[in-house]
Amino acid sequence: MTTNAQHYYQNSAAAMKPVREAVPEILKGFGALHQATMKAGALSVMEKELIALGIGLAVRCENCMYSHVQACLKAGATREQVLETAGVAVLMQGGPTYTYLPRLIEALDALATTTPTV
């Protein structure tokens, strides 16, 4: 059985292709905002990605969660740091965020099979 996380990681780029073709200027603008915001500054890239993950969980954006889990790990976050971030999101947002934790574990597990651990 394929999990939602595995499906996202396998199909996200292809799913966004029609969007890139339909509204390229919007994606260009968002991409520039993302690059400017997420580069290292007073906060490291990893810290920014952990914050983004926490917000994605709190607002219950599954695709945001998948994207930022992957970015957190790429930036050097450990599984434990990701899970602590999830705990803070649950503290701040409560039960609805809590219900997304199984998906978070799926994402970590899906990436663990494709990404070397740090």
N, C-alpha and C positions, 0 to 999 in steps of 0.2 A: 504494500500500500504506500502510495506517495503522500507525504505530508504537505500541508499548505506551504510550509517553508521550502521544501524541496521544489515544489512547483514554482514558487516565486523565483528562486535562484536559477532555475532552468529556463524560465520563460519571460522574465521581466524585460530584458533588453528588446526582445522581439515584440512584446506587447506594446512597448513605447514607440516603436517605429512609425506607426500611423499618426501618432500624436506629433512626433518630430516633423513629419511631412505636412501635417495640417496647420500647425501653429509654430513654425520654426523661430519666429522672433520672441515669442513668449518663453520658449525653452532656452533660447540664447540668453535672455534677460535673467531668467531664474538661475541658469548655470553660472552666470557672472556673479550674481548675488551669493550663491552657494560658495563659489571659490573664494570670494572676498571675505565672507564670514567665517568659513571653516579653516582658514589657514592659521598657522601658529601665530600667536601674539602674546598678550598677557596670560592667556590660557593656552595650554597645549592643544594640539589637534585631538588627542585622546580625550582630554577633559571636555572639549566642545562636543565630541561625538557621544560621550556618555550623557551629557546634558540633553542633546537632541534625542537620544534613545529614551530617556526618562520622560520627555515631553510627548514623544510619539506614543509611548505606552499610556500616559495619562489621558491623552485625547483619543485613545483607542484606534489609532491608525495602524492597521496591520502591516501595510506595505512600508510605512515609515519605520516601524519596528524592525522589519527584516533588513531594510537598507542600512539602518544605523547599527544593528548588531554586527553586520558584516564590516562596516566602517570602523566600529570600535575595535574589533579584533585586528583589523589591518593596521590600526594606529597603535597597537601594542597592548590593548586592554586584555586582562585575563578574564576567564569565565567568572571568577569570583567578583571582579569589579563590575561586570555586566549584571550579575545577579544582585549585588548590593544596590546598584542603580535602580533595578526593578523594585527593590524593597522601598526605596525612597519614593518612587512613583506611586506605589501602593499606599504608603503613608499619606501622601498628599492628595490622592484621588480616590482611594478606597476600593470597595468591592468590584466596581466595573473594571478597574485596572488589574485587580487580582485575577479576574477570570482570563486575562490574556497571558498569564505566566506559563501555562502549558505550551502556548505558541512560541514563547520566548525560548523555552527549553528545546522545542523542535528546531528552532533556528540555530541555536548553539550546536545541537547535535548534527544538523545537516552540514553546517560549516566545518565541524570537526572532522568530517569524513573527506572534505575537499581542501581544507586549508591547514597548513602545518601549524601546530600549536606554538604559542610564544611563551 
